[in-house]
Structures are given as structure tokens and as C-alpha cells.
Amino acid sequence: MTSTGTTAPPPPRVARLLRPYAGGFATVVVLQLIGAVAGLAPLLAVVELGRTLLAPGPADDGHVRAVVIAGAAGLLVRLLFTAASSGVGHLLDTHVQLSLRRRLAARLGRVPIGRLARRRNGELAKLVGEDVSAVHPLIAHTPGELVSAFVVPLVSLGYLLTVDWRLTLITLIPVLLAVALVPLMMTPARLREQKEFDAAMGRISASVVEFVQGIAVVKVFGGAERAHGTFRTAVGDFTRSFYRMVHGLAGPAAGMQVALSPPFVLLAVLVGGAYRITGGGLAPADLLPFLLLGLGLTAPVAALGHGFDDLQAARRAVGRIRDVLAEPPLPEPVRPVAPEGHRVELRAVRFGYGGRFGYGGDFGYEGRCGYEGGAAGREGAAAGHEVLRGIDLVLEPGTITAVVGPSGSGKSTLVQLLPRFYDPTHGSVLLGGVDLREVGSQELYRRVSFVFQDVRLLRASVADNIALAVPHADRDAVVRAARRASIHDRILQLPRGYDSVIGEDARLSGGEAQRVSIARALLADTPVLVLDEATAFADPQTEQAVREALAQTRQKRTTLVIAHRLETIADADTVVMLRDGEIAERGTTEELLARNGAFADFWKIHTGAAEAAAVQAGAVQAAAMEGEEAR
């Protein structure tokens, strides 16, 4: 084998993620350093003025003016450099967030579907959206705040020590009390509560996304109470986790707030100063710098304390981003081999989700899929369950192979092996005599296209969605593909026709989105086509037109299709009946019906269901006509 392994590398460290922006961080730190030091000038100027004015004898006017000018200059420098530091920090933050989102998108595009299946749509949306945004304090604010938190106290301490070292130690008491409380906010219990809080937030996001996406089904089938119950459960979990986190942090946070508050700091300085003055160890005028700079000692630490929650959230968000960036991509061959022809063969294929079977591993599997073809997730919802067992199948060029079987038999999993959304646990899938794991992904997707029942279109123009696999295609080719997929007339009804953007000025139904996806596959014109009930939402006339369009090029294409409708089975050269992940029967429709086996039973059930649906539709139509006559 020439493919690389799937062992996950260690997550990239935060320093490694931010290394390309080291120069920007250095600029922020230097600017903030200058601004922080200059910010002490006004305080020192006030101190010097007080000591000058309180000194016996007339004040030196020249000295007073120099002190005032120095204080004003320091204030101006602080404003300029702090503003510059903040501006550079926020500009740096936008670059970091853009880079992280691009890296996440690139990684998610290369990670096998089985790795992503364990994550809900809401969790992935939260990761790329909220988690990346949560990094903002870490990038835009923390570097400057850390500089202020260390530089301002150190410079202030140096000056105060020259005045009176004993009162300096007394002034540090509030800071030391606040720092002593920090470990109480970082205990394993507090970190666990914060992790549970983040997980609860993710569950709320996921439940909202799932409810909104399925709101039509919920309304039609009267499942609103159950759907709302899922959301209420998620909200209840969030409330309890939030209460536990706040309850655990309330005591240390309140203690820090009190210790760093100006009244407490002034009280400590005044008590200590009064003791030193009455004892004759300190001149009254020398108490002034401690009153002013004492507050300066606590202000930066208090700022860090107020941003503690944001910093913790940013740290956890970075951890989740690191975990996703550490997901191993789909293994690419070291020396890609080009297939010869488009004959497809599955040899002793076995596949399972989670556990020791294939993808999932220690990540588990929740059976919730955020990708097209989510049926595969339902088939493999049980972690460790082997979905396909010993599949041997050959798809000859120019033929259509239909896969049928009850729900959970492994149909969707089987068809997703061809575009290599999964690799088999055992056995191999060959294209043109070459194992798919030895075919480069770009070469593979030039030869294999797919249309699934659950279609997700990009937020781009209709033309771009159709030309996704062939971006250089001209408009005439796009229109021809749309005509063959019976979606051209509907596109012309959109506000800007083919230039209408999906999700902005174009709203398509499920059947229309399917036809756009079919047009995409027809334009790609790959030698292998995978269809997962691609016309499930289409009306009979549209389905017939699409089937005819696909049939026009069937002689030069290998087609694998999941079939639920009997019309699709009738078009197939070979029908494969799956049951419990194994091939129960195979052959033409006539051969399988003549055997009177599993497929015959399947046929009878579906024929009966189709007839019952037709009778029910006729009854509804008759009732409607009777109602019209009565009116």
C-alpha cells in the first residue's frame, strides 16, 4: 500500500498556530510597553507636584511647569501608543481569525466523513463561527493587558521602594490576596465545570439547528412537543451547568473583586501610612505616591480578572480548534496510480462505524450526520456495528447497478465507498483495476461524481453550483446540463436567473435542489456516477425526464444507484439485494422475481405500498371533488 496511515498527529500547540504572526505580536507588545510606561508619567507628575507644593517655602514655578508638561506629554504618548497597540492588535486578530477559518475549512474538507459524522451541524457551526470569534480576547487584548499587568506594577514598585519599602509591602497586600485566589478558579473541578458548560452550549446550538432544519416535518406530523422537549432538555442541561460553574467561581471572583477594589486598596494604604507617619518613619507628603500608585498596582490585575472568563473561553476554544486541526486527513497515496478504464470492483469489502471497525475509533459515533447522504449515519448508529460484511460486486462500464434492501441494510454506506467518503475496514474497492486508496483524490473526483437524496447547495449563484465540478464551463454548457435535468425553466423564474444566489434571492425546494445537483453531475460527465435516490423529491414527469437524460449517456458510464422506486429498478442491468450488510441476491429484475426469494418479497411489499398510496390519493381527490360539488 502506498497510502499513509490514519493515526492522528498530536494537536498543534498554540504557539505553532500563532507563529506566523510573531512580528505582529511583538509590535503590539512594544507599543503597549511604551504606552504603559508613559501612562505612569501623569501620576508621577501629580506626586511630584504634591510633594513640591507641600514642601515648606515658595514653590519653584519653572519646576512646576516642567512637571506639568512632562505629565501632559506622558499622557499624550500613552494615548497614541495605546491606541496604536490596540489598532494593530485588532488588525492582527482579523488576520488570525481569517487564517483559522481557512485552515479549519481546508481540514474539514480533507477529513473523512466518518470522522465528522460524530459532530452535529450545530457543533461544527459553533466551531468555525463562535469558537474562532472567542479567540478575539486572546489575540486583540491579552498581549497588551499582560504587558500592563506586569510593567506598570514593576515600574510603580521600583519608584515606591525608593520612597518607603515598608509601606510598599503594605500596599501590595491587596494584590497578593487577589493572586492567592487565582488557583481556586483553576482547580480540576472548576475546569471540569467550564468544559461541561461549553458542551451544554454546543448541545443547545445543535438542537436549534436540528429543530429549524426539521421544522416543516415537525409541523406536519405533530411532533412539536417532542421537538421542543429536546430543546428544553438542552436548555435545562445548560442552566444546570451554568449554575454549577457560577456557583463554583462566585466566591473566588467576589474575593478578587473586593481585594482589588479602590476602597480596599485605599484603606490598606491609609492604615499602613497612618502607622508609618505616627511612628515617624514617613513624611506626610510621601503618603501621596502610595495613594495614587497603589491604585495603579491593582488596576491592570483587576483588568485581567475581569477578562478571566473571556480568557478561559478563548483557551477552551483554541483547544477545540487544535483538536479539529489535528484530525488526520483522508490518506493520500505517496505515488498515485491512474486507473485504466472505469470498471468498478468491490472485493471482500467489510466496513463498520466506530469501535474497532473503521472510522470513529476513540471519537465514538452518535449517528448524526452533517453531510449529504445522512442515511449512512443511521445505518451505523451503533458504535462498533459492522455494516457491510463480505461484499463482492463488479460494476461493468455501460451498466446500471441498483442496490435495494430494507432500511439499515447498508445501502448508503455501500455507495459512499465509491467516492471514498469512507475506506473499507477490510477488502478493497477498485476503479479501473486500481485500489481507490492508490488513486489521488483529484483524479478520483474527475472520474466519480455523486448525487445524494439530501442535497446541500453552496451559497453561490445557481450557475456556480451547477459548474462546481467544472468551474471553467461556459454558460451554454451549464444551461444544457440544466435543461437535461429539467431545472432550466425554474431557474429562469428566479430574480436573476442563473446569477441568482442560493440563500439570498433564490429559494429552491428539495426536488429543485436535487435537480440542480443532477445538472452538476451531468455537466461533470464523469465515467462513474453514484446516485442515492437522486429523484426522491421529483414529480413523476420530472423523474422521467431526468431518467431519460441519464439513459442517453449510460453506454459510456458506470452507474451505481440506491433504488427505492420500482421504476428505477426496471432501468437497472443488475439488481443487488442487501440484507444485514450482506448480498442476499443479485440478478436482473425478472430473474430475482422468478426465484421468489427475498427480492420478490421486497417487490411485493413495495408494490402493495405503491398501490395503497395510489388508492389513498384517489380517495383524497374524490373527497375534494365531492366537497366542491357540495359547495
C-alpha positions as CSV (number, residue, x, y, z in Angstrom):
1,M,0.0,0.0,0.0
2,T,1.2,3.5,-0.8
3,S,-1.3,5.3,1.4
4,T,-0.3,6.9,4.6
5,G,-1.8,5.8,7.9
6,T,-4.7,7.4,9.7
7,T,-3.2,7.8,13.2
8,A,-3.9,11.3,14.5
9,P,-0.9,13.5,15.0
10,P,-0.6,15.4,18.2
11,P,-2.7,18.7,18.2
12,P,-0.6,21.7,17.1
13,R,0.4,23.9,20.0
14,V,-1.0,27.4,20.3
15,A,2.5,28.9,19.7
16,R,2.7,26.9,16.5
17,L,-0.7,28.1,15.3
18,L,0.3,31.8,16.0
19,R,4.0,31.6,15.0
20,P,3.4,33.2,11.5
21,Y,2.1,36.3,13.4
22,A,5.1,36.7,15.8
23,G,6.1,40.0,14.3
24,G,2.6,41.4,14.8
25,F,2.5,40.3,18.4
26,A,5.9,41.8,19.0
27,T,4.7,45.2,17.6
28,V,1.7,45.1,19.9
29,V,3.8,44.4,22.9
30,V,6.4,47.1,22.2
31,L,3.7,49.7,21.5
32,Q,1.8,48.7,24.7
33,L,5.0,48.7,26.7
34,I,5.8,52.3,25.7
35,G,2.3,53.4,26.3
36,A,2.1,51.7,29.7
37,V,5.3,53.3,31.0
38,A,4.3,56.7,29.6
39,G,1.0,56.3,31.4
40,L,2.8,56.5,34.7
41,A,4.1,60.0,33.9
42,P,0.8,61.8,34.8
43,L,0.6,60.0,38.2
44,L,4.3,60.7,38.9
45,A,3.7,64.3,37.9
46,V,0.9,64.6,40.4
47,V,3.0,63.1,43.1
48,E,5.9,65.4,42.4
49,L,3.6,68.4,42.3
50,G,2.1,67.4,45.6
51,R,5.4,67.0,47.2
52,T,6.6,70.3,45.7
53,L,3.6,72.3,46.8
54,L,3.5,70.7,50.3
55,A,7.2,71.4,50.9
56,P,8.0,74.4,53.1
57,G,8.8,77.6,51.3
58,P,7.7,79.0,47.9
59,A,7.3,76.6,45.0
60,D,9.7,76.8,42.0
61,D,7.5,78.0,39.1
62,G,9.9,76.6,36.5
63,H,9.9,73.2,38.2
64,V,6.1,73.1,38.4
65,R,5.8,73.9,34.7
66,A,8.3,71.2,33.8
67,V,6.4,68.7,35.9
68,V,3.1,69.6,34.3
69,I,4.5,69.5,30.8
70,A,6.1,66.1,31.5
71,G,2.8,64.7,32.8
72,A,0.9,66.0,29.8
73,A,3.4,64.7,27.4
74,G,3.3,61.3,29.1
75,L,-0.5,61.2,28.8
76,L,-0.3,62.1,25.1
77,V,2.3,59.4,24.5
78,R,0.2,56.9,26.4
79,L,-2.9,57.7,24.3
80,L,-1.1,57.5,21.0
81,F,0.9,54.3,21.7
82,T,-2.0,52.5,23.4
83,A,-4.3,53.4,20.5
84,A,-1.7,52.1,18.1
85,S,-1.2,48.9,20.0
86,S,-5.0,48.3,20.1
87,G,-5.4,49.0,16.4
88,V,-2.5,46.7,15.5
89,G,-3.9,44.0,17.9
90,H,-7.4,44.1,16.3
91,L,-6.0,44.1,12.8
92,L,-3.8,41.1,13.8
93,D,-7.0,39.5,15.2
94,T,-8.8,39.7,11.9
95,H,-5.9,38.1,10.1
96,V,-5.6,35.3,12.7
97,Q,-9.4,34.6,12.6
98,L,-9.4,34.5,8.8
99,S,-6.4,32.2,8.8
100,L,-8.0,29.8,11.4
101,R,-11.3,29.7,9.5
102,R,-9.4,28.9,6.2
103,R,-7.4,26.2,8.0
104,L,-10.5,24.7,9.5
105,A,-12.3,24.7,6.2
106,A,-9.3,23.1,4.5
107,R,-9.0,20.5,7.2
108,L,-12.7,19.7,7.3
109,G,-12.7,19.3,3.5
110,R,-10.0,16.7,3.8
111,V,-11.1,14.8,6.9
112,P,-13.0,11.5,6.1
113,I,-16.8,11.8,6.5
114,G,-16.6,9.2,9.2
115,R,-14.6,11.5,11.4
116,L,-17.0,14.3,11.0
117,A,-20.1,12.2,11.4
118,R,-19.7,12.3,15.2
119,R,-20.1,16.0,15.2
120,R,-23.5,17.7,14.9
121,N,-24.2,20.5,12.5
122,G,-24.5,22.9,15.3
123,E,-21.2,21.9,16.8
124,L,-19.3,22.4,13.6
125,A,-21.0,25.8,13.0
126,K,-20.1,26.8,16.6
127,L,-16.5,25.7,16.0
128,V,-16.0,27.7,12.8
129,G,-18.1,30.6,13.9
130,E,-18.2,31.1,17.7
131,D,-15.0,29.3,18.7
132,V,-12.9,31.3,16.3
133,S,-14.5,34.5,17.4
134,A,-13.9,33.5,21.0
135,V,-10.1,33.7,20.3
136,H,-10.5,37.5,19.9
137,P,-9.6,38.4,23.5
138,L,-6.5,36.2,23.4
139,I,-5.3,38.0,20.3
140,A,-6.5,41.5,20.5
141,H,-6.4,42.2,24.2
142,T,-4.4,39.7,26.2
143,P,-0.9,40.7,24.9
144,G,-1.4,44.4,25.8
145,E,-3.1,43.6,29.1
146,L,-0.3,41.3,30.1
147,V,2.2,44.0,29.4
148,S,0.3,46.5,31.5
149,A,-0.3,43.9,34.2
150,F,3.5,43.3,34.6
151,V,5.2,46.5,33.5
152,V,3.0,49.1,35.4
153,P,3.3,47.3,38.8
154,L,7.0,46.7,38.4
155,V,7.8,50.4,37.5
156,S,5.5,51.6,40.2
157,L,7.1,49.2,42.7
158,G,10.5,50.4,41.8
159,Y,9.5,54.0,42.4
160,L,7.7,53.2,45.7
161,L,10.6,51.3,47.1
162,T,12.7,54.4,46.8
163,V,10.2,56.2,49.0
164,D,9.5,53.6,51.7
165,W,9.9,49.9,51.3
166,R,7.8,49.0,54.4
167,L,4.7,50.9,53.1
168,T,5.3,49.4,49.7
169,L,4.9,45.9,51.2
170,I,1.7,47.0,52.8
171,T,0.4,48.4,49.5
172,L,1.0,45.0,47.9
173,I,-1.3,43.2,50.3
174,P,-4.5,43.6,48.1
175,V,-2.6,42.4,45.0
176,L,-1.2,39.4,46.9
177,L,-4.7,38.5,48.2
178,A,-6.1,38.6,44.7
179,V,-3.3,36.5,43.2
180,A,-3.8,33.9,46.0
181,L,-7.4,33.4,44.9
182,V,-6.5,32.7,41.3
183,P,-5.6,28.9,41.9
184,L,-9.1,28.5,43.4
185,M,-10.5,29.4,40.0
186,M,-8.3,26.9,38.2
187,T,-9.0,23.7,40.2
188,P,-9.8,20.5,38.3
189,A,-13.5,20.8,39.5
190,R,-13.7,24.4,38.1
191,L,-12.1,23.4,34.7
192,R,-14.5,20.4,34.5
193,E,-17.5,22.7,35.1
194,Q,-16.3,25.0,32.4
195,K,-15.9,22.1,30.0
196,E,-19.4,20.9,30.8
197,F,-20.7,24.5,30.2
198,D,-19.1,24.5,26.7
199,A,-20.6,21.1,25.9
200,A,-24.0,22.3,27.0
201,M,-23.7,25.3,24.8
202,G,-22.8,23.0,21.9
203,R,-25.9,20.9,22.5
204,I,-28.1,24.0,22.5
205,S,-26.7,25.1,19.2
206,A,-27.1,21.6,17.7
207,S,-30.7,21.3,18.9
208,V,-31.6,24.7,17.5
209,V,-30.1,23.8,14.1
210,E,-31.9,20.4,14.0
211,F,-35.2,21.9,15.0
212,V,-35.0,24.7,12.4
213,Q,-34.0,22.3,9.6
214,G,-36.8,19.9,10.5
215,I,-39.5,22.4,11.4
216,A,-41.6,21.5,8.4
217,V,-41.7,17.9,9.3
218,V,-42.4,18.7,12.9
219,K,-45.4,20.8,12.0
220,V,-46.8,18.3,9.5
221,F,-46.5,15.3,11.8
222,G,-47.4,17.0,15.1
223,G,-44.1,16.4,16.8
224,A,-43.7,19.9,18.1
225,E,-44.0,18.9,21.7
226,R,-41.2,16.3,21.3
227,A,-39.0,18.7,19.3
228,H,-39.5,21.4,21.8
229,G,-38.8,18.8,24.5
230,T,-35.3,18.2,23.0
231,F,-34.6,21.9,23.1
232,R,-35.9,22.3,26.6
233,T,-33.7,19.4,27.7
234,A,-30.7,21.1,26.2
235,V,-31.6,24.4,27.9
236,G,-32.1,22.6,31.2
237,D,-28.7,21.0,30.9
238,F,-27.2,24.4,30.1
239,T,-28.9,26.1,33.0
240,R,-27.6,23.4,35.5
241,S,-24.1,23.5,34.1
242,F,-24.1,27.3,34.1
243,Y,-25.3,27.4,37.7
244,R,-22.6,24.9,38.8
245,M,-19.9,26.9,37.1
246,V,-21.1,30.3,38.5
247,H,-21.6,28.8,42.0
248,G,-18.0,27.4,42.0
249,L,-16.5,30.7,40.7
250,A,-18.6,33.1,42.7
251,G,-16.6,33.0,45.9
252,P,-13.1,33.4,44.5
253,A,-14.3,36.0,41.9
254,A,-16.1,38.1,44.6
255,G,-13.0,37.9,46.8
256,M,-10.8,39.1,44.0
257,Q,-13.1,41.9,43.2
258,V,-13.1,43.1,46.8
259,A,-9.4,42.8,47.2
260,L,-8.7,44.8,44.0
261,S,-11.4,47.4,44.6
262,P,-10.2,51.1,45.1
263,P,-11.8,51.4,48.6
264,F,-9.9,48.3,49.9
265,V,-6.6,49.4,48.4
266,L,-7.0,53.0,49.8
267,L,-7.9,51.5,53.2
268,A,-4.8,49.3,53.2
269,V,-2.6,52.3,52.2
270,L,-4.2,54.7,54.7
271,V,-3.9,52.3,57.6
272,G,-0.3,51.5,56.8
273,G,0.5,55.1,56.0
274,A,-1.0,56.3,59.3
275,Y,1.0,53.8,61.2
276,R,4.2,54.8,59.5
277,I,3.5,58.6,59.8
278,T,2.6,58.4,63.5
279,G,5.7,56.3,64.1
280,G,7.9,59.0,62.5
281,G,9.1,56.8,59.7
282,L,7.3,58.6,56.9
283,A,6.7,62.2,56.0
284,P,3.0,63.1,55.4
285,A,3.8,64.3,51.8
286,D,5.3,60.9,51.0
287,L,1.9,59.2,51.5
288,L,0.7,60.8,48.3
289,P,2.5,58.5,45.8
290,F,1.2,55.4,47.6
291,L,-2.4,56.6,47.4
292,L,-2.0,57.3,43.6
293,L,0.3,54.5,42.5
294,G,-1.3,51.9,44.9
295,L,-4.4,52.0,42.7
296,G,-2.1,51.7,39.6
297,L,-0.8,48.5,41.1
298,T,-4.2,46.8,41.2
299,A,-5.8,48.2,38.0
300,P,-4.0,46.0,35.5
301,V,-4.5,42.9,37.6
302,A,-8.2,43.8,38.0
303,A,-8.5,44.2,34.2
304,L,-7.1,40.7,33.8
305,G,-9.5,39.4,36.5
306,H,-12.5,40.9,34.6
307,G,-11.3,39.3,31.4
308,F,-10.7,36.0,33.1
309,D,-13.9,34.4,31.8
310,D,-13.1,35.5,28.2
311,L,-9.5,34.2,28.5
312,Q,-10.8,30.9,29.8
313,A,-13.3,30.7,27.0
314,A,-10.6,31.6,24.4
315,R,-8.3,28.9,25.8
316,R,-11.0,26.2,25.6
317,A,-12.0,27.4,22.1
318,V,-8.3,27.2,21.0
319,G,-8.3,23.6,22.4
320,R,-11.3,22.6,20.3
321,I,-9.7,24.3,17.2
322,R,-6.5,22.4,17.8
323,D,-8.4,19.1,18.1
324,V,-10.0,19.6,14.7
325,L,-6.8,20.7,13.0
326,A,-5.2,17.6,14.4
327,E,-7.8,15.3,12.8
328,P,-5.9,13.2,10.2
329,P,-6.9,13.9,6.6
330,L,-8.0,11.3,4.2
331,P,-4.8,9.4,3.4
332,E,-3.4,10.3,0.0
333,P,-1.1,8.0,-1.9
334,V,2.5,8.7,-2.0
335,R,2.7,7.6,-5.6
336,P,-0.7,8.0,-7.2
337,V,-1.8,5.4,-9.8
338,A,-4.1,6.4,-12.7
339,P,-7.0,3.9,-13.2
340,E,-7.2,2.2,-16.6
341,G,-10.9,2.3,-17.6
342,H,-13.9,2.7,-15.3
343,R,-14.7,-0.8,-14.2
344,V,-15.6,-0.9,-10.5
345,E,-15.0,-3.9,-8.3
346,L,-15.6,-4.5,-4.6
347,R,-13.6,-7.3,-3.2
348,A,-14.5,-8.9,0.2
349,V,-15.4,-5.4,1.5
350,R,-16.2,-5.1,5.1
351,F,-17.0,-1.9,6.9
352,G,-18.2,-0.7,10.4
353,Y,-18.6,2.6,12.2
354,G,-16.7,3.3,15.5
355,G,-15.0,0.8,17.8
356,R,-12.6,-1.4,16.1
357,F,-14.4,-1.1,12.8
358,G,-13.1,1.6,10.5
359,Y,-13.6,5.3,11.3
360,G,-14.7,6.6,14.6
361,G,-12.2,5.0,16.9
362,D,-12.0,6.7,20.2
363,F,-14.1,9.5,18.9
364,G,-17.3,7.4,19.1
365,Y,-20.2,7.8,16.8
366,E,-23.5,9.5,17.5
367,G,-25.3,8.6,14.3
368,R,-25.9,12.2,13.5
369,C,-24.5,13.3,10.1
370,G,-23.9,16.8,8.9
371,Y,-23.3,15.8,5.3
372,E,-25.2,14.7,2.2
373,G,-26.3,11.1,2.4
374,G,-27.0,11.1,6.2
375,A,-28.6,7.6,5.9
376,A,-25.2,6.1,6.3
377,G,-25.1,7.6,9.7
378,R,-28.4,5.9,10.6
379,E,-27.2,2.6,9.4
380,G,-24.1,2.8,11.6
381,A,-25.6,4.5,14.6
382,A,-24.4,1.7,16.9
383,A,-20.7,2.2,17.6
384,G,-18.8,-0.9,16.7
385,H,-21.5,-2.3,14.5
386,E,-20.2,-3.8,11.3
387,V,-22.5,-2.5,8.5
388,L,-21.1,-4.3,5.4
389,R,-19.8,-7.9,5.6
390,G,-18.0,-9.6,2.7
391,I,-19.3,-7.6,-0.3
392,D,-18.1,-8.9,-3.6
393,L,-19.5,-6.9,-6.5
394,V,-18.5,-5.9,-10.1
395,L,-19.9,-2.9,-11.9
396,E,-19.2,-3.1,-15.6
397,P,-18.9,0.0,-17.8
398,G,-22.1,1.0,-19.5
399,T,-24.3,-0.7,-16.9
400,I,-26.6,0.4,-14.2
401,T,-26.4,-1.5,-10.9
402,A,-29.3,-0.9,-8.5
403,V,-28.9,-1.6,-4.8
404,V,-32.1,-2.3,-2.9
405,G,-32.9,-3.5,0.6
406,P,-34.6,-2.5,3.9
407,S,-33.5,0.4,6.0
408,G,-30.3,-0.3,7.8
409,S,-29.1,-2.9,5.3
410,G,-26.0,-0.9,4.3
411,K,-27.1,0.6,1.0
412,S,-26.0,4.2,1.7
413,T,-22.7,3.0,3.2
414,L,-22.0,0.9,0.1
415,V,-22.5,3.7,-2.4
416,Q,-20.3,6.1,-0.3
417,L,-17.3,3.8,-0.7
418,L,-17.0,4.7,-4.4
419,P,-16.4,8.5,-3.9
420,R,-14.2,7.4,-1.0
421,F,-16.2,9.1,1.7
422,Y,-15.0,6.0,3.7
423,D,-12.3,3.4,3.2
424,P,-13.3,-0.2,3.8
425,T,-12.1,-1.8,7.1
426,H,-11.2,-4.9,5.2
427,G,-11.1,-5.7,1.5
428,S,-10.8,-3.1,-1.3
429,V,-12.7,-1.0,-3.8
430,L,-11.1,-0.9,-7.2
431,L,-11.6,1.5,-10.1
432,G,-10.0,0.5,-13.4
433,G,-8.1,-2.2,-11.6
434,V,-6.6,0.2,-9.1
435,D,-7.4,0.4,-5.4
436,L,-9.1,3.7,-4.6
437,R,-6.6,4.3,-1.8
438,E,-3.9,4.4,-4.5
439,V,-5.8,7.0,-6.6
440,G,-5.2,10.7,-5.9
441,S,-8.3,12.5,-4.7
442,Q,-8.3,15.0,-7.6
443,E,-8.0,12.1,-10.1
444,L,-10.7,10.2,-8.3
445,Y,-13.2,13.1,-8.4
446,R,-12.5,13.6,-12.1
447,R,-13.8,10.1,-12.6
448,V,-16.5,9.8,-9.9
449,S,-19.5,12.1,-9.3
450,F,-22.4,11.6,-6.9
451,V,-25.9,12.9,-6.3
452,F,-27.5,12.2,-2.9
453,Q,-31.0,12.5,-1.6
454,D,-30.1,15.1,0.9
455,V,-28.7,17.9,-1.2
456,R,-26.9,20.9,0.2
457,L,-26.2,23.7,-2.2
458,L,-23.5,26.3,-1.7
459,R,-24.3,30.0,-1.0
460,A,-23.3,30.9,-4.5
461,S,-25.0,31.6,-7.8
462,V,-27.1,28.8,-9.4
463,A,-24.6,28.7,-12.3
464,D,-21.7,28.3,-9.9
465,N,-23.5,25.5,-8.1
466,I,-24.0,23.6,-11.3
467,A,-20.5,24.2,-12.5
468,L,-18.9,23.3,-9.2
469,A,-17.0,20.3,-10.6
470,V,-16.2,22.1,-13.9
471,P,-15.5,25.7,-12.9
472,H,-14.3,26.6,-16.4
473,A,-17.5,25.5,-18.0
474,D,-19.2,28.2,-20.1
475,R,-22.8,29.3,-19.7
476,D,-24.0,27.3,-22.7
477,A,-22.7,24.1,-21.1
478,V,-24.4,25.0,-17.8
479,V,-27.7,25.7,-19.5
480,R,-27.6,22.4,-21.4
481,A,-27.0,20.5,-18.2
482,A,-29.9,22.3,-16.5
483,R,-32.2,21.5,-19.4
484,R,-31.3,17.8,-19.3
485,A,-32.0,17.9,-15.5
486,S,-35.4,19.6,-16.1
487,I,-34.5,22.6,-14.0
488,H,-33.8,25.2,-16.7
489,D,-37.3,26.7,-16.7
490,R,-37.4,27.0,-12.9
491,I,-34.0,28.8,-12.9
492,L,-35.3,31.4,-15.4
493,Q,-38.1,32.2,-13.0
494,L,-35.6,33.3,-10.4
495,P,-35.0,37.0,-10.0
496,R,-31.6,37.0,-11.7
497,G,-31.9,33.6,-13.5
498,Y,-28.6,31.7,-13.4
499,D,-26.9,34.5,-11.5
500,S,-29.4,34.2,-8.6
501,V,-27.6,33.3,-5.3
502,I,-28.8,30.4,-3.3
503,G,-30.0,31.5,0.1
504,E,-30.2,35.2,-0.9
505,D,-32.5,35.7,-3.9
506,A,-33.0,32.1,-4.8
507,R,-35.1,29.6,-2.8
508,L,-35.3,26.1,-4.1
509,S,-37.4,23.2,-2.9
510,G,-35.9,19.8,-2.1
511,G,-36.8,18.5,-5.6
512,E,-35.4,21.5,-7.3
513,A,-32.2,21.3,-5.3
514,Q,-31.9,17.7,-6.3
515,R,-32.2,18.6,-10.0
516,V,-29.5,21.3,-9.6
517,S,-27.3,18.6,-8.1
518,I,-28.2,16.2,-11.0
519,A,-27.3,19.0,-13.5
520,R,-24.0,19.3,-11.7
521,A,-23.3,15.6,-12.2
522,L,-24.4,15.7,-15.9
523,L,-22.1,18.7,-16.5
524,A,-19.2,16.9,-14.8
525,D,-19.8,13.9,-17.1
526,T,-17.7,11.5,-15.1
527,P,-17.3,7.9,-16.2
528,V,-18.7,6.7,-12.8
529,L,-21.9,8.1,-11.3
530,V,-23.3,7.3,-7.9
531,L,-26.9,8.1,-7.2
532,D,-28.6,7.8,-3.8
533,E,-32.3,8.1,-4.8
534,A,-31.5,11.3,-6.6
535,T,-35.1,11.9,-7.8
536,A,-36.8,11.2,-4.5
537,F,-38.5,14.6,-4.3
538,A,-39.2,14.9,-8.0
539,D,-42.7,14.6,-9.6
540,P,-43.2,11.7,-12.0
541,Q,-42.8,13.8,-15.1
542,T,-39.6,15.4,-13.9
543,E,-38.3,12.0,-12.8
544,Q,-39.0,10.5,-16.2
545,A,-37.1,13.4,-17.9
546,V,-34.1,13.0,-15.6
547,R,-34.0,9.2,-16.2
548,E,-34.1,9.8,-19.9
549,A,-31.2,12.3,-19.7
550,L,-29.2,9.8,-17.7
551,A,-30.0,7.0,-20.1
552,Q,-28.7,9.0,-23.0
553,T,-25.1,8.6,-21.8
554,R,-25.4,5.3,-19.9
555,Q,-23.3,3.4,-22.5
556,K,-20.1,5.3,-21.6
557,R,-20.8,5.4,-17.8
558,T,-20.7,3.0,-14.8
559,T,-23.7,3.8,-12.6
560,L,-24.5,2.7,-9.1
561,V,-27.8,3.7,-7.7
562,I,-29.7,3.2,-4.5
563,A,-33.3,2.4,-5.6
564,H,-36.4,2.7,-3.6
565,R,-38.8,3.2,-6.6
566,L,-39.7,0.3,-8.8
567,E,-39.2,2.4,-11.9
568,T,-35.5,2.8,-11.1
569,I,-35.1,-0.9,-10.6
570,A,-36.7,-1.5,-14.0
571,D,-33.9,0.6,-15.6
572,A,-31.1,-1.5,-14.0
573,D,-29.0,-4.1,-15.7
574,T,-28.3,-5.7,-12.3
575,V,-30.2,-5.6,-9.0
576,V,-28.4,-6.3,-5.8
577,M,-30.5,-7.1,-2.8
578,L,-28.8,-6.2,0.6
579,R,-29.9,-7.7,3.9
580,D,-28.0,-7.1,7.2
581,G,-24.9,-5.9,5.3
582,E,-24.6,-8.9,3.0
583,I,-25.7,-9.5,-0.6
584,A,-28.8,-11.7,-0.3
585,E,-29.5,-11.9,-4.0
586,R,-28.3,-10.4,-7.3
587,G,-29.5,-10.6,-10.9
588,T,-32.0,-8.9,-13.3
589,T,-35.4,-8.0,-12.0
590,E,-37.0,-10.9,-13.9
591,E,-34.5,-13.4,-12.5
592,L,-35.0,-12.3,-9.0
593,L,-38.8,-12.3,-9.2
594,A,-38.7,-15.8,-10.6
595,R,-36.6,-17.0,-7.7
596,N,-39.5,-15.9,-5.3
597,G,-36.9,-15.1,-2.6
598,A,-36.0,-12.0,-0.6
599,F,-36.2,-9.6,-3.5
600,A,-39.7,-11.0,-4.5
601,D,-40.9,-10.3,-1.0
602,F,-39.4,-6.8,-1.2
603,W,-41.1,-6.2,-4.5
604,K,-44.5,-7.3,-3.3
605,I,-44.3,-5.1,-0.2
606,H,-43.3,-2.0,-2.3
607,T,-45.9,-2.8,-4.9
608,G,-48.5,-3.1,-2.3
609,A,-47.4,0.2,-0.7
610,A,-47.5,1.9,-4.1
611,E,-51.0,0.7,-4.8
612,A,-52.2,1.7,-1.4
613,A,-50.7,5.2,-1.9
614,A,-52.4,5.4,-5.3
615,V,-55.8,4.4,-3.8
616,Q,-55.3,6.9,-0.9
617,A,-54.5,9.7,-3.4
618,G,-57.6,8.8,-5.4
619,A,-59.8,8.9,-2.3
620,V,-58.4,12.3,-1.4
621,Q,-59.1,13.6,-4.9
622,A,-62.6,12.2,-4.9
623,A,-63.3,13.7,-1.5
624,A,-62.1,17.0,-2.7
625,M,-64.4,16.8,-5.8
626,E,-67.4,15.9,-3.7
627,G,-66.7,18.9,-1.5
628,E,-66.6,21.2,-4.5
629,E,-69.9,19.8,-5.7
630,A,-71.5,20.3,-2.3
631,R,-70.4,23.9,-2.3
